[in-house]
C-alpha cells in the first residue's frame, strides 16, 4: 500500500498572534513553526501505524512551501515516512495548495491520502475535500478511527452530536482528527535515519488562488471581569439573567 | 443570479445550522438585491414551504430518497447540478460535518473561491469580502473571493436564526439523479439527550480543577439545568476523563455560544482561542490569578465544589 500524507507548517499553538503592515500581514517575528498538529499527531502517526502493521507500506509526505519548510519535513521523516516531497512555492489559498498536492498525488498513484482535519492557522478544513474532487476520489472528513482490511477501509467520523461509521474502498482521501492515533515523539534512531531519507523538491504547477486575505483583526478585548463573591452565587445568576440576558 | 442555500438534514429533521444558513443567505440576497433560494436533497418531515418565513423565495427539492444517505461526492455533484440550473452565484453551507466535506469538493469542481467558517455577512461595496475566524479563534481574517461563483460555509452561532414574516416559499421539484455513492454509512450513533456542542447556546465546561471524572456530575447537572452542552479542556480529554469530542480549544472544537461557563479551567491561550467568540464568558476558579479571568465577563473566585451546587440551586429557583 502507498500512502501520501499532506503536511502543513503552522505557527506554534502558544504563539502570540499579531499582524503588521496595517493589519494585512501575519507578523512572523519570533514565531516558532511546528508541523500542523492534526497532520502530525493523527494523519502521520496513523500512517506509520499502518506501515508497522504491513511492512510493504510506503509513506510519502508532501508539503507546499519554500526552503524554510525543510526543517519540518526532516522532523516528519524522523517520525516515519520514506520520502518527503516539497512543492517549491509559497502556499496560496486552499484551492491552490490542493491543486499542487493533487499534481504530486497523480504522479505517485497512492492508495490512501491522509490530511489533517484542518490547519490551525486558516482553519478552512478544505484541502482534503478539494484534493478528493481534483483526483475524483471518495472523501471522508474528520475521521477519528481508521481500519483497513484488504481494499476496504472502515472509518469512524465525527458528526453533530455523535459519530458515524463509514465503509469505502481504496483509493480514498481521509482527513484525520483527534482519536486516530496517539501523539509520538521522534526517537534518536528516527532522527538520524531521517537525515539520509530522500527530500525531493518539485516545481509548482502554479495554480492561482481563488481567494485572498485582505486584512486581519484581533478579537475585541474584554473590558474587565465583573467579580461576584463566592458566597453570593445568586447574584451571578441574577446578572446572567437580567444584565447579560443569556439565561 | 441568486443565492443558493444548501439545507442539511438528518433523520428527517432540518439541522439547526441550516436554519441559520437560510437566515444568512436571505440577508445576503437582500443585500445583493437578488433572490434567496434553497436546495433540499432527499426528504424531510417539515413542510418546506414554511421555510419562506426565513426570507427564502424558492426551494428546489430533488426528492430521491437515496439522497438521505448520500456521501459528500454525491451531494457535491447534485449541488453543482442545481447551481448550474438555478444560475446561483453564491452558495451557502453550514460549517458542519456535511459542509466541511461537501463545500470544498464543490469549490474545486466549480473553481469557486471558498470561505470556510464565515462569521459575518460579506462586505460587497468593494469586491466580495467575507470575515472568518483564523488561528483557531485567536483572530479573524477578511477574505476576498475573486471567482465568479462564491461559496461560503457559515460558522455555527455566528448569525442567528431570523424569521422575516409569514411568507411561504415556492417549491420547485427538480430532477437530479444521484451519482454513485462510494462511501457507505454503516451506522450512526447519536448521543441521545445531549445538546450537540457546536450548536449549543449555553456550554458548561470543566477542567482539571474538577479533580477527577467522578466529579463531572457538577458539570452535567449545571448543563442540564441550563439546557446546555457539556465541554472540557484539553488535559481532561487527554487524561481520558471525558471523550475527545467534548474538548474545546485550538485543537478541539471551537464554540461560540451565548454563554460559556468555565469551571476549574485556568485558560491557556489554546483554550481561549476556542471560546473567545462566546457572547458571555463566566469563569469559576479558586485561583484568582487564573488567566481566564482576563477573558471573562463574570467571574467567581472560589471552590467549584462549593460554588457549582449553589449555582445549580440558583438556576432552579430562577426557572421556577
Contacts between the chains, C-beta under 8 A, distances in Angstrom:
chain1	res1	chain2	res2	distance
A	11	B	135	7.3
A	13	B	250	5.4
A	13	B	251	7.0
A	13	B	269	7.6
A	13	B	270	4.9
A	14	B	269	5.8
A	14	B	270	7.1
A	16	B	269	7.7
A	17	B	135	4.8
A	17	B	138	4.5
A	17	B	139	5.1
A	19	B	139	7.5
A	37	B	251	5.2
A	38	B	251	7.3
A	93	B	113	7.4
A	94	B	104	6.9
A	94	B	107	7.9
A	94	B	114	6.7
A	94	B	116	7.7
A	95	B	107	6.5
A	95	B	108	6.4
A	95	B	111	7.7
A	95	B	113	7.2
A	95	B	114	7.3
A	98	B	104	7.7
A	98	B	108	6.5
A	120	B	135	7.1
A	120	B	136	5.1
A	120	B	250	5.9
A	120	B	251	6.8
A	121	B	134	6.5
A	121	B	135	5.9
A	122	B	134	5.4
A	122	B	141	7.5
A	123	B	116	7.5
A	123	B	117	5.6
A	123	B	132	7.7
A	123	B	133	6.3
A	123	B	134	6.0
A	123	B	135	7.6
A	123	B	136	5.9
A	123	B	254	7.6
A	124	B	104	7.9
A	124	B	114	7.2
A	124	B	116	4.2
A	124	B	117	6.8
A	125	B	100	4.8
A	125	B	104	7.5
A	125	B	116	6.0
A	125	B	117	8.0
A	126	B	103	7.4
A	126	B	104	4.0
A	126	B	107	7.1
A	126	B	114	5.9
A	126	B	116	5.4
A	127	B	104	7.5
A	128	B	104	7.2
A	129	B	72	6.8
A	129	B	100	7.4
A	129	B	101	5.8
A	129	B	102	7.4
A	129	B	103	7.2
A	129	B	104	3.0
A	129	B	105	4.9
A	129	B	107	8.0
A	129	B	108	7.4
A	130	B	104	4.5
A	130	B	105	7.0
A	130	B	107	6.3
A	130	B	108	4.0
A	131	B	108	7.9
A	132	B	72	7.9
A	132	B	73	7.4
A	132	B	105	6.4
A	133	B	73	7.8
A	133	B	76	6.9
A	133	B	104	7.1
A	133	B	105	4.2
A	133	B	106	7.9
A	133	B	108	3.8
A	133	B	109	5.3
A	134	B	108	5.4
A	138	B	71	6.6
A	138	B	73	5.9
A	138	B	182	4.0
A	138	B	183	5.0
A	139	B	71	8.0
A	139	B	72	5.6
A	139	B	73	6.8
A	139	B	101	6.2
A	139	B	105	6.8
A	139	B	183	7.6
A	140	B	101	7.6
A	140	B	183	5.9
A	141	B	72	7.0
A	141	B	97	7.2
A	141	B	100	5.1
A	141	B	101	4.0
A	142	B	97	6.7
A	142	B	100	6.6
A	144	B	244	7.1
A	154	B	186	7.3
A	157	B	97	7.3
A	158	B	97	6.4
A	158	B	245	6.0
A	159	B	10	7.7
A	159	B	97	4.2
A	159	B	188	7.1
A	159	B	190	8.0
A	160	B	10	7.5
A	160	B	15	6.7
A	160	B	17	7.5
A	160	B	96	5.8
A	160	B	97	5.8
A	160	B	196	4.6
A	160	B	198	6.3
A	160	B	199	6.5
A	161	B	190	5.2
A	161	B	191	6.0
A	161	B	194	6.8
A	161	B	195	7.8
A	161	B	196	3.5
A	161	B	199	7.9
A	162	B	188	6.7
A	162	B	189	5.1
A	162	B	190	3.8
A	162	B	191	5.3
A	162	B	196	8.0
A	163	B	188	7.7
A	163	B	189	5.5
A	163	B	245	7.6
A	164	B	97	8.0
A	164	B	185	5.7
A	164	B	187	7.2
A	164	B	188	4.8
A	164	B	189	7.5
A	165	B	185	7.3
A	165	B	186	4.5
A	165	B	187	4.8
A	165	B	188	7.7
A	165	B	189	7.8
A	166	B	71	7.9
A	166	B	183	5.1
A	166	B	184	6.5
A	166	B	185	5.7
A	166	B	186	6.5
A	167	B	183	7.4
A	167	B	184	4.8
A	167	B	186	5.4
A	168	B	182	5.9
A	168	B	183	4.5
A	168	B	184	7.0
A	169	B	182	7.2
A	178	B	237	7.7
A	178	B	244	4.6
A	178	B	247	7.0
A	178	B	251	7.0
A	178	B	252	7.0
A	179	B	244	5.3
A	209	B	113	8.0
A	209	B	146	7.9
A	210	B	107	7.6
A	210	B	111	6.7
A	210	B	112	6.8
A	210	B	113	3.5
A	210	B	114	7.5
A	210	B	145	6.8
A	210	B	146	6.0
A	210	B	147	4.5
A	211	B	113	4.1
A	211	B	114	7.0
A	211	B	115	6.6
A	211	B	143	5.2
A	211	B	144	6.5
A	211	B	145	5.1
A	211	B	146	6.6
A	211	B	147	7.9
A	212	B	143	7.1
A	212	B	144	5.2
A	212	B	146	6.8
A	213	B	141	4.9
A	213	B	142	7.0
A	213	B	143	5.5
A	213	B	144	7.8
A	214	B	127	8.0
A	214	B	129	6.2
A	214	B	142	5.1
A	214	B	143	7.2
A	214	B	144	4.9
A	215	B	141	7.1
A	215	B	142	4.4
A	216	B	134	7.2
A	216	B	139	5.5
A	216	B	140	7.1
A	216	B	141	5.2
A	216	B	142	7.5
A	217	B	131	7.8
A	217	B	139	6.5
A	217	B	140	5.0
A	217	B	141	7.8
A	217	B	142	7.5
A	218	B	138	7.8
A	218	B	139	5.4
A	219	B	137	7.6
A	219	B	138	7.5
A	219	B	139	7.0
A	219	B	140	7.2
A	219	B	276	5.1
A	219	B	277	7.2
A	222	B	281	7.7
A	222	B	294	7.0
A	222	B	295	5.8
A	222	B	296	6.9
A	222	B	297	6.5
A	225	B	283	7.2
A	225	B	293	5.0
A	225	B	294	7.2
A	225	B	296	4.4
A	225	B	297	6.5
A	225	B	298	6.7
A	225	B	299	4.6
A	226	B	297	6.6
A	226	B	298	5.2
A	226	B	299	7.3
A	227	B	293	7.8
A	227	B	298	7.8
A	227	B	299	5.1
A	227	B	300	7.1
A	227	B	301	6.6
A	228	B	298	6.4
A	228	B	299	7.2
A	228	B	300	5.3
A	229	B	300	7.5
A	230	B	300	5.4
A	230	B	301	6.5
A	230	B	302	3.0
A	230	B	303	7.4
A	230	B	306	6.9
A	230	B	307	5.7
A	233	B	300	7.0
A	233	B	307	5.8
A	233	B	310	4.0
A	233	B	311	5.0
A	233	B	314	5.5
A	234	B	310	7.7
A	234	B	314	4.7
A	234	B	317	7.7
A	236	B	282	7.1
A	236	B	298	6.1
A	236	B	300	6.1
A	236	B	311	6.9
A	236	B	314	7.5
A	237	B	311	6.5
A	237	B	314	4.0
A	237	B	315	5.8
A	237	B	318	5.8
A	238	B	318	8.0
A	239	B	298	6.1
A	240	B	259	6.8
A	240	B	280	7.1
A	240	B	282	7.0
A	240	B	298	7.0
A	241	B	318	5.9
A	244	B	259	7.4
A	244	B	279	7.8
A	244	B	280	4.5
A	244	B	297	6.7
A	244	B	298	7.4
A	246	B	202	7.2
A	246	B	258	4.6
A	246	B	259	4.0
A	246	B	279	6.6
A	246	B	280	4.9
A	247	B	202	7.0
A	247	B	226	6.0
A	247	B	259	6.5
A	247	B	315	6.9
A	247	B	318	7.2
